[in-house]
Amino acid sequence: MRSPLTSTAMTSPLSVDQWQLFLQIAQYGSLTDTAAARDVAQSAISRQLAAIERSCGGKLFERTARGVRLNEIGQRLYPRVEAWVLAGQLLTQDATGMLREPTGLVRIGIIDSLADSLCGPIYEELARLFPKVRLHLISGMSGRVSECLERGEIDIALFTENTRGRSGRGDGIARMSHVLISAPGDPLTAAETLAFDLLHEIPLVVPGRPYAFHNVLEHWASRRGIHLNIRLECDSLNLQKKMVAAGGIYAIVGLSAVRADVARFELQASRIVQPSLDRNIVLRFSSQTSPTQACRVVHDVVRRHVKEGFPLLSQ
């Protein structure tokens, strides 16, 4: 024989409030007490219970002299309804928490020349203030980081752009000067600054193409009438520094990339001038998706650390 609850008499699904009323009536065992708890008339509770049972296609309660109690079908339903309602309440709490507290994975790319000095402090601040935000860090040359951003492989990118080719998007936050680095004791980099013309014919290691900074170097070499002797292309900043430290070759890098090495007397550096090879440090969201709340707090933390560590970019 078909159960009343599987009858074709079932109508529209019950609401969460109706199932909560089912639980409440079962807990009180009295329509009168349930009505008092809800501050409504008993007749209203009776009508709502009738509607619940009608939707289910059969009775869920037995009427007794003292009130009501679950029948066999009601008893079988009760633990499932209770678990479902509780799960809904927990889901609402989780959703509320997510809206109040940034949560989730943020993929961020940072150029090698900034990664060593920034990643530690950025992670420590986020772990302290936003423990539910997780980071996926990618580092590399500026070209690689910006390409990852354009392909939507990362959510935020911190990289450099040429001052001659600013995007106009308003995301430049600082300016980084470039230096020529050499092995310690090299006379060419002994002074604090170095004229661009002195780069003529010295052996250089530079990142491989495509690399936007090549265009800047070639532009100024042509303007100044000098020849850049690029002997080696290498996409690893750490490997570049090791080769330079061994002697016989030079590299042009952002000053922030070698501060620690120079302080330890492992490398020697001289800032390039006439012209200076400054580059804009930019912080940019991916255009592939809208930034999440977690992305926005990471962006703000990174921006503050960069602005504190570098001179402000003139707007």
ABEGO torsion letter per residue (X at the ends): XBBAAABAABBBBBBAAAAAAAAAAAAAGBAAAAAAAAGBBAAAAAAAAAAAAAAAGEBABBBBAAEBBBBAAAAAAAAAAAAAAAAAAAAAAAAAAAAABBBEBBBBBBBAAAAAAAAAAAAAAAAAABAABBBBBBBEBAAAAAAAAAAGABABBBBBBBAAABAGAGABABBBBBBBBBBBGBAAAABABBBAAAABGBBBBBBBOBBAAAAAAAAAAAAAGBBBBBABBBABAAAAAAAAAAEGBBBBBBAAAAAAAAAAGABBBBBBBOBBBBBBBBBBBBAABBBBAAAAAAAAAAAAAAAAABBBBBX
